[in-house]
Amino acid sequence: MAFPPLNLVMWQGTRDMLNGYAKVVGKVRQALAPAQKHWWHVSLHVGGTGLVTPPMPCEGGSVAITLDLVRDEVRAERSDGAVWGRPLRGQTVGQFYDELMGGLAGMGVTAEVERKQFDAWRTSEYDGAAATNYWNALVAVDQVMKRFKGEQRRETSPVQLWPHHFDLAMLWLSGRLIAGQDTEDAEYSDEQMNFGFATGDGSVAEAYFYVTAYPLPEGWLGSALPSGAYWLEEGFKGAVLPYSAVVKAEDGEGLLLSFLRTTLKSGSVLMQGEVT
């Protein structure tokens, strides 16, 4: 499986625009979709040619939205066959909002999403080749993460992209509740580990894989990791594997799976006293 190079410096403008577009689509999903625990109703999924929403209920049926990173377009499709689309050409996030909301309204779909939250994006930059390169990386990562997900017996979330941080992630749930937390609040009462892929941020300046745990198991930080991975204690506390290490590895898929499996095993043992 090929993992293409993904140098953030070379495509950060495009990444930031895609992040903004994804936030708009995520807010539409949040407005239309039934609520799910851990906010699983606001995420996007890896589809055939881009980031997609599952079908969302609307008057007269359902609607799904695709950020197509191969054809460089945003597309909405209703269950009755109606289709609307516009090119991704570097429009500001506010302009993207206007176009998408107008397109949905023309299809009879109403989503209550405030525009002002997207006014912060003043610049516009979009490189279709960079977007497609990111897409190819995302496809490769998604396949490995879904293989890892398929190995688990305990409950896991979908492998999903979070618009707020623009990371592809999967949550693993031990099934145990955290003492002292409100059991009605799944986000803070479920013992969990989070496995993800980010394109680079204030904590790590390059694309990277991460594993975090909540609550943090005593003795987990500093445990053995595969070659190239390290423990991070500033920004967030967890294990990090640079994406570049996977790109350069003779068996990148094997290295990534080893990282995910190793951290899950060590973390779950400390959480529960048993191997998953």
N, C-alpha and C positions, 0 to 999 in steps of 0.2 A: 504494500500500500504506500502511495507517494504522499509525503508531507511537504508541500512547497514552502520555500522560504517566506517569512512574513516579518519584514523589518518595519517596525512601527514608524520610524522616521520617514520612510519612503511613502507612506500612505495615510498618515495620521489625519490629514484634512478629510479624505474620503471616509475614513473610519468614523470620524466625529459626525459627519453628515449622516451616515448610515445609522449611527447610534440615535441621532435625533429622529430620523424617519421611523425607526423601530419603536421609539417611545410613543410617537403618535399612534401607531398601529396597536401597541400594547394598551394604550388608554381606551381606544375603541373597543378592544376585546373586553377590558374591564367593565366598560359601560354596558355591553350587550350580554356577556356570558354569565351564567350562574356562578356564584362564588364557590370556590374550592379551598380546602385547607392549604396553608402555607403559600397562599396567593398563586396557586397553580393556574388560575383563570386569567392571569395578566401576561403570561409568557408567550413566546413564539416558538415554533418548532422548525426543524430542518425538513424541508419538503423536496420536491423533485428538482427545482431549479432556483430555489431561494427560501427565504424565511416565510413561514405561513402561520396563519391562525387556523385552528380547527374550525369547522362550521359553527357559526354563532347565531342564536335565534334572532329573528326579526319578524315583523308583521308579514304573514303570508308564507313563511318558510325559514330559510337560513341564509347566511352570507359568510363567505370566507375571503380573506385578504392575503395576497402574496406580494412580498418584496422580491421581485425576480432579479437575481444578481447575474443571470446569464444574458437575459434580454434587456436588462437595465430599464425596468419598468415596475410600477406599482399597479396591481390588478385586483379588482373586486368581482366576485362571481356569486350570483344568487342561485339558490336551489331550483329556481324556475328557468334557469338558462341565461338570464340577463348577465351581461359582462360589461365592465367599465375598466378603462386603463389609461395611464399617462406615463410618458417616459421619465426616468430618473436622469435628470440633466444638470444637477447641481443647484436646483431651486432651494431657497432657504427653507428651514424647517417650517416656518410660518406659512410660506407659499405651499409647501407640501400639504400642510394641514388644510389649507383652503381648498386645494384641488381634491384631496381625498374626501373631505366632508361634503363638498359639493357633488362629487360623483356618487357618494352613498345616498345623499338626499335625492338625487335624480333617479335612483333605483328604489326609492320608497323606504330607505333605511335611515332611522333617526338614532343617533348616538349622542348623548349629552357629555361633551368633552370641551372644557374651556380652552380657548386659544391662547390666552396670555401666558400660560406656562411654557410656551414654545418660543417666546419672543427673544430669549437670550441668545439664540443662534443668529448672529448678524451676518456671518460670512457664508459663502456657498462654494463648495468645491466637490467635484465628483469625477473620479477617474474610473471609467468602466473596466479597464484592464485590472486595476488594483482591486476593484470590487469582486471581479471574477476570481482573481488569485486567492482572495480571502475566502470566497465561497468554496474553492477547491480544498483549502485547508480545513474549513468547517465540515465539509462532507467526510473527509478522512477522520477527523476527530470524532464526529458523531457516530461513525460506524464502530470505532473502538469502544466508545463509551456505552453504546448499546450492547455490545458483546459483554462488557463488564457488568452491565445491568442484568443481562440474562443469566449471569452466574449466581445471582443472589436469591436466597430463599426468603429473606425478610422483605418487608415493604420498601419499595423505592418509588421516587417520583418519576415522571417522564424525564427523558433527557431533553432539556428545554433551554431556550435562550432568554435571559432576563434583560429586557430593554434598558433598565436603569443603569446597569453596569456593563452591558453588552457582553456578558459571559455565558457560555454554554455550560450547563451544570446538571447534576443529578443528586438528589438527596437520598440518603440511606437512613432508615428509621429502625432503631433497635427494638421498638415496641414497648419500651419502658417510659414511664412518666417521671419528670424531674420533681423531686420533693420541693414543696413550698411554692410551686407555680400554679397559676390558675389553669385548671384542666380544660377549661373552655377555650383557652388560647393555645391552639396547636403549635404556633410558631415558637412559643417560649416554654411549652410544657413537654414537648416531645424530645427525648434523647436522640441525637442525630449526628451524622457526618455528611459533609458536603464535598462533592468531587466536581471540579470544574476546569474550564479553559477560558482564559482572558487574553485580550490582545495587548495589554500593557496599561499601566495606570500609575498613580502616585506611589504605590507600594513597590511595584516591580516595573521597570521601564521598558521591558521587552515582553513579547508574548510568552505566556507561561501556563502551566497546569498547576492546580493547587488542590490541597485537601485540608479542610478544617473540621473541627468537631465542637459540638455544644451539648453539655458543658465540656470544657477541655479536660481530658483524662489526665490525672496526675501521673507523671513519668513518661507521657507520650512524646513530648518534645525532646529531641535528642536521640530517639531510638533509631535503629539502623534504617538506611534508605538506599535505593539502587544508585549506581554510579551516576553522577551529574546532578542529583537532587540534593536539596538542602532544607534546613529548617529556618523559617522566618519568624522573627519575634518583634519586628517593628512594622507598623501599618496594620498588620493582622498576625495572629499566631497560627502557624500551620506549616505544612510541607509544600515545597515548591520544586517543580521540575521545569527548567527552561524549555520552551518549544524548540529552540535552536538545537538543543541536545537530541531531541527526537528526530529533527531533520537530518542531523549529521550521523545518527546511529545506523549501523548496518541493518539492524532490525528495529526500526522505530516503533512499530506496533508492539513488539515484544517488550521494549523498554517502557512504553507508556502503560501497558497492562501490568507489568511488574510494579511500577510506581503505585498504581491504583490498588492492586491486590495487597501489596506490602503494608501500605498505610491503613487499609481497612482492617487487616488482620491484627496489626499491633494496637490500633485504636479500640477495636471491638473487644479484644481480650481485656484491656484495661477498664473498659466500660462495664463489661458483663462477666468477666472471668471465664469466657468461653470463646471458641473460634467459630466464626460464621461459616 
